[in-house]
Amino acid sequence: MKIICWITLCDDDNPAVFAELCKRFPWGKRNSLFLSEYPIEATETNDVLRLLEQQGMRPASRSKYPRSSEEYGLQYRYEYDRSDYEQAELLIPMPKASVGQVVTRSAKGLLKLEGHAYRKAYSIACANWPWRVVSDRVKKAIEDAGLSHAVFRPTDKEDENDRTEGITVWELTSDFILPPLSPRGTAVHNDGTPFSGDYGKGFQLEEGFFSFPELHYTRSSLVEAGPFDFGLTRELYGGDHPRLITSQRFYQLCAKLKIRTEWIPVRIDPN
């Protein structure tokens, strides 16, 4: 696992500092954006951060926007490899394939997908970002493997008048609710204020400057909850949707089926 450090500054955030960054580090200029994207320990990262500090700049809070002229964007991102996936007991599937960026639900609670989603058989794909859909082949493989707590829900066409025949697309979800996350991360509302328990104001985790904080559970809470291969977080991200968490058994099944997708390991901490 590596930690990648993203440092950004737009030309209209602070024109003078933007010009100095582009002069000193021309490799980071992207038209009106300066972008440094290197491992956190890299010389390039340290040199850029040193210059920004010398210019009196500070990193902006993740939840604060717009920035002041004395702030720059800073984000850390985990970058995993196969050994990280193989060592993790639990993972979040993060397929690159997508069947739609704007996905709603019908009155029956079914995902409503545009017609093109039914014309290409993705093994597993995102529907918007929080939901996962799978093909008939993957549904059958999960059932044949006896993986527990998988729930498959039919999907619906966005256009009710669309009579195009196509493939079957299933939403992959679960009937298993995980215990609460460990208190390692900081729960906040969408506006960055501490989470009060009101999901109507949104929910997200913050862990320093990480763009996607890892989820942590205590070993004892998972033992008490019991075994599962598919589960949903108790927390509702964005205020209305849980995240799907899967087991190492599902990861191995995807590897056996040669399904290409990325993953985010879920951490299990000692009690």
WOZI-V580371 format. One record per run of one state. SS is the DSSP state (H for helix, E for strand, - for the rest). FROM is the first residue (numbers start at 1). TO is the last residue. If there is no record, write none. Layout:
# WOZI-V580371
SS|FROM|TO / SS|FROM|TO
This chain:
# WOZI-V580371
-|1|1 / E|2|10 / -|11|14 / H|15|24 / -|25|25 / H|26|28 / E|29|30 / -|31|32 / E|33|39 / -|40|42 / H|43|54 / -|55|57 / E|58|59 / -|60|70 / E|71|79 / -|80|81 / H|82|87 / -|88|89 / E|90|94 / -|95|97 / E|98|98 / -|99|103 / E|104|105 / -|106|110 / E|111|113 / -|114|114 / H|115|118 / -|119|123 / E|124|127 / -|128|130 / E|131|135 / H|136|145 / -|146|149 / E|150|154 / -|155|155 / E|156|157 / -|158|168 / E|169|174 / -|175|176 / E|177|177 / -|178|185 / E|186|188 / -|189|193 / E|194|194 / -|195|198 / H|199|201 / -|202|203 / E|204|206 / -|207|209 / E|210|210 / -|211|215 / E|216|218 / H|219|225 / -|226|229 / E|230|232 / -|233|236 / E|237|237 / -|238|240 / E|241|241 / -|242|243 / E|244|247 / H|248|256 / -|257|261 / E|262|269 / -|270|271
